[in-house]
Amino acid sequence: MTGWRLLLTRPAEESAALAASLSDAGIFSSSLPLLDIEALPVTPEQQSVLRDLGRYCAVIVVSKPAARLAVQQLNQPWPQLPWFSVGAATAQVLADHGLNVHYPQTGDDSEALLELPALREAIARPDARVLILRGEGGRELLAERLREQGASVDYLELYRRLLPAYEAGVLTQRIQLERLNGLVVSSGQGFLHLQALAGLDWPKVAQLPLFVPSPRVYEMARAAGAEKVVDCRGASAAALLVALRSAAS
């Protein structure tokens, strides 16, 4: 385990929390945030959807930024309907504001969420309608599977993900200077930003082991030429540590 020297790419606050967990396990990490979160302007349409949540049989929140922005805009009393999240960390943001949230106890991905009995029960009703709170793009598999099971799905996009401005070559310089031997991304957008930042150096960067949160991002990375991709089946520190134990540094 201690042979790993990892590059973390989450937003700064989340990378700091992950770095602390890795340090406790004796793993060195370096942070280069590849996702800046920018809230989208609040529109009348967005406010209308949040005021009328009662028409949905379930609300699914796919990320911590989506959860934080949603609770800022929701008016108490909270709507009495089933809430779901992909992972425990997102669920905690909602739970801290008094919402009862269901989430997978094992696996932090869409596949695990779709297996939840509470979600299956929620969408079993006639004319089931589900709202997914997310950033721009992402989690298309989740909506596709829900529609296959007869539910109608609406999106409410609350933020966009931006690649922070870095000087050319910063990624490979960081890898070389800190002797990094593994990369960690937490989403498909994070992977695309990693590839974009690498630029012409991508073939070299693609040789490093890459830890990803889901089968979807695994397929994206492999299709882009990443040579050794490890699907952690979740974006949590616990999921990453399990994957690190099973992969040689």
C-alpha positions as CSV (number, residue, x, y, z in Angstrom):
1,M,0.0,0.0,0.0
2,T,2.7,2.5,0.9
3,G,4.3,2.2,-2.5
4,W,1.6,4.3,-4.1
5,R,2.1,8.0,-4.9
6,L,-1.2,9.3,-6.2
7,L,-2.4,12.3,-8.0
8,L,-5.8,13.4,-6.8
9,T,-8.0,15.5,-9.1
10,R,-11.1,16.3,-7.2
11,P,-12.0,19.9,-6.1
12,A,-9.6,21.2,-3.5
13,E,-11.8,20.6,-0.4
14,E,-12.7,17.0,-1.4
15,S,-9.1,16.2,-2.4
16,A,-8.0,17.4,1.1
17,A,-10.5,15.0,2.8
18,L,-9.4,12.1,0.5
19,A,-5.7,12.9,1.1
20,A,-6.2,12.7,4.9
21,S,-7.8,9.2,4.5
22,L,-4.9,8.1,2.3
23,S,-2.3,9.5,4.6
24,D,-3.8,7.4,7.5
25,A,-3.2,4.4,5.3
26,G,0.4,5.4,4.7
27,I,-0.2,6.5,1.1
28,F,1.3,9.7,-0.4
29,S,-0.9,11.9,-2.5
30,S,-0.7,15.2,-4.3
31,S,-3.7,17.3,-5.3
32,L,-4.2,19.0,-8.7
33,P,-7.9,19.9,-8.8
34,L,-9.4,19.4,-12.3
35,L,-13.0,20.4,-11.5
36,D,-14.2,23.9,-10.6
37,I,-17.9,24.0,-9.7
38,E,-19.9,27.0,-11.0
39,A,-23.5,27.3,-10.0
40,L,-25.9,27.9,-12.9
41,P,-28.1,31.0,-12.7
42,V,-31.4,30.3,-10.9
43,T,-34.2,30.4,-13.5
44,P,-38.0,30.7,-13.0
45,E,-38.2,27.2,-14.5
46,Q,-35.8,25.8,-12.0
47,Q,-37.7,27.4,-9.1
48,S,-40.9,26.0,-10.5
49,V,-39.6,22.5,-10.5
50,L,-38.3,22.7,-6.9
51,R,-41.7,24.1,-5.7
52,D,-43.6,21.3,-7.3
53,L,-41.6,18.2,-6.2
54,G,-44.8,16.5,-5.1
55,R,-45.4,15.4,-8.7
56,Y,-42.4,13.1,-8.5
57,C,-42.3,9.6,-7.0
58,A,-38.5,10.0,-6.3
59,V,-35.8,12.6,-6.4
60,I,-32.2,11.4,-7.2
61,V,-29.2,13.6,-6.3
62,V,-26.1,12.5,-8.0
63,S,-23.4,14.6,-6.4
64,K,-22.5,16.7,-3.4
65,P,-22.5,20.0,-5.4
66,A,-26.1,19.2,-6.6
67,A,-27.1,18.4,-3.0
68,R,-25.7,21.6,-1.6
69,L,-27.3,23.8,-4.3
70,A,-30.6,22.0,-4.0
71,V,-31.0,22.5,-0.2
72,Q,-30.0,26.1,-0.6
73,Q,-33.0,26.6,-2.9
74,L,-35.6,24.3,-1.3
75,N,-38.1,25.9,1.0
76,Q,-39.0,24.2,4.3
77,P,-41.0,22.1,5.2
78,W,-39.1,19.6,3.1
79,P,-41.2,17.6,0.5
80,Q,-42.3,14.3,1.9
81,L,-41.2,11.9,-0.9
82,P,-38.3,9.4,-1.3
83,W,-34.9,11.0,-1.8
84,F,-32.0,9.0,-3.2
85,S,-28.3,9.6,-3.7
86,V,-25.5,7.7,-5.4
87,G,-23.2,7.7,-2.4
88,A,-23.0,8.2,1.3
89,A,-21.3,11.6,1.2
90,T,-24.0,13.1,-1.0
91,A,-26.7,11.5,1.3
92,Q,-25.1,13.2,4.3
93,V,-25.4,16.6,2.8
94,L,-29.2,16.0,2.4
95,A,-29.5,14.3,5.8
96,D,-27.9,17.3,7.5
97,H,-30.9,19.3,6.3
98,G,-33.5,16.8,7.6
99,L,-34.2,14.8,4.5
100,N,-34.6,11.0,4.6
101,V,-32.2,9.7,2.0
102,H,-31.7,6.2,0.6
103,Y,-28.3,5.2,-0.9
104,P,-26.4,2.0,-1.7
105,Q,-24.5,0.6,1.3
106,T,-22.1,-1.1,-1.1
107,G,-21.0,0.6,-4.4
108,D,-21.1,4.3,-5.1
109,D,-22.4,4.1,-8.7
110,S,-25.6,4.1,-10.8
111,E,-25.7,0.3,-11.0
112,A,-25.7,0.0,-7.2
113,L,-28.4,2.7,-6.8
114,L,-30.7,1.0,-9.4
115,E,-30.6,-2.2,-7.2
116,L,-32.0,-0.4,-4.1
117,P,-35.3,-2.0,-3.1
118,A,-36.7,1.4,-2.1
119,L,-36.0,2.9,-5.5
120,R,-37.5,-0.2,-7.2
121,E,-40.6,0.3,-5.1
122,A,-40.9,4.0,-5.8
123,I,-40.9,3.5,-9.6
124,A,-43.2,0.5,-9.5
125,R,-46.2,2.8,-9.3
126,P,-48.2,3.7,-12.5
127,D,-47.0,6.8,-14.3
128,A,-43.8,7.0,-12.1
129,R,-41.9,10.2,-12.6
130,V,-38.3,10.7,-11.3
131,L,-36.3,13.9,-11.0
132,I,-32.5,13.8,-11.3
133,L,-30.6,16.7,-9.8
134,R,-27.2,17.0,-11.4
135,G,-24.6,19.2,-13.1
136,E,-24.6,19.8,-16.9
137,G,-24.4,16.3,-18.5
138,G,-23.6,13.1,-16.7
139,R,-25.4,10.0,-15.3
140,E,-27.2,9.2,-18.6
141,L,-27.1,5.5,-17.8
142,L,-29.2,6.1,-14.7
143,A,-32.0,7.8,-16.7
144,E,-31.8,5.2,-19.5
145,R,-32.3,2.3,-17.0
146,L,-35.1,4.1,-15.2
147,R,-36.9,4.6,-18.5
148,E,-36.4,1.0,-19.4
149,Q,-38.3,0.2,-16.2
150,G,-41.2,2.4,-17.2
151,A,-40.4,5.6,-15.4
152,S,-40.4,9.0,-16.9
153,V,-37.3,11.0,-16.1
154,D,-36.7,14.8,-15.8
155,Y,-33.4,16.5,-15.2
156,L,-32.7,19.6,-13.2
157,E,-29.1,20.9,-13.9
158,L,-27.8,23.1,-11.1
159,Y,-24.1,23.6,-11.9
160,R,-21.4,23.2,-14.5
161,R,-17.9,21.8,-14.1
162,L,-15.0,23.8,-15.4
163,L,-11.3,22.9,-15.9
164,P,-9.2,25.3,-13.8
165,A,-6.6,27.4,-15.7
166,Y,-3.2,25.8,-15.5
167,E,0.0,26.5,-17.4
168,A,1.0,24.1,-20.1
169,G,2.9,21.1,-18.9
170,V,1.9,21.3,-15.3
171,L,0.5,17.8,-15.2
172,T,3.6,16.0,-16.4
173,Q,5.8,18.3,-14.3
174,R,3.9,17.3,-11.2
175,I,4.1,13.7,-12.0
176,Q,7.8,13.8,-12.6
177,L,8.7,16.1,-9.6
178,E,6.7,14.1,-7.1
179,R,7.4,10.7,-8.7
180,L,3.7,9.9,-8.9
181,N,2.8,6.4,-10.0
182,G,-1.0,6.5,-10.1
183,L,-3.9,8.9,-11.0
184,V,-7.3,9.2,-9.5
185,V,-10.4,10.7,-11.1
186,S,-13.9,10.8,-9.5
187,S,-16.1,11.3,-12.6
188,G,-16.3,11.1,-16.4
189,Q,-15.9,14.9,-16.6
190,G,-12.8,14.7,-14.3
191,F,-11.3,12.2,-16.7
192,L,-12.0,14.4,-19.8
193,H,-10.3,17.3,-18.0
194,L,-7.3,15.1,-17.1
195,Q,-6.9,14.1,-20.8
196,A,-7.4,17.8,-21.9
197,L,-4.7,19.0,-19.4
198,A,-2.3,16.3,-20.5
199,G,-2.6,17.5,-24.1
200,L,0.2,16.2,-26.3
201,D,1.6,14.4,-23.3
202,W,-1.5,12.2,-23.0
203,P,0.2,9.0,-24.5
204,K,2.8,9.2,-21.7
205,V,0.3,10.0,-18.9
206,A,-1.9,7.2,-20.2
207,Q,0.7,4.6,-19.2
208,L,0.1,5.3,-15.5
209,P,-2.4,3.3,-13.5
210,L,-5.7,5.2,-13.5
211,F,-8.3,4.7,-10.7
212,V,-11.9,5.5,-11.8
213,P,-15.3,5.4,-9.9
214,S,-17.5,3.3,-12.3
215,P,-17.7,1.0,-15.3
216,R,-18.8,4.0,-17.4
217,V,-15.6,6.0,-16.7
218,Y,-13.6,2.8,-17.1
219,E,-14.9,2.4,-20.6
220,M,-14.2,6.1,-21.4
221,A,-10.6,5.8,-20.2
222,R,-9.9,2.6,-22.0
223,A,-11.4,3.9,-25.3
224,A,-9.1,7.0,-24.9
225,G,-6.0,4.8,-24.6
226,A,-5.4,4.6,-20.9
227,E,-3.4,1.4,-20.5
228,K,-4.2,0.3,-16.9
229,V,-7.6,1.3,-15.6
230,V,-8.9,0.1,-12.3
231,D,-12.7,0.4,-11.6
232,C,-13.0,1.2,-7.9
233,R,-16.9,0.8,-8.1
234,G,-17.3,4.0,-6.1
235,A,-15.7,7.4,-5.5
236,S,-15.3,7.1,-1.8
237,A,-12.0,6.8,0.1
238,A,-13.0,3.3,1.2
239,A,-13.6,2.2,-2.4
240,L,-10.3,3.6,-3.5
241,L,-8.4,1.9,-0.7
242,V,-9.9,-1.5,-1.6
243,A,-8.8,-1.0,-5.2
244,L,-5.3,0.1,-4.2
245,R,-4.9,-3.1,-2.1
246,S,-5.8,-5.2,-5.1
247,A,-3.4,-3.4,-7.5
248,A,0.3,-3.5,-7.3
249,S,2.0,0.0,-7.3
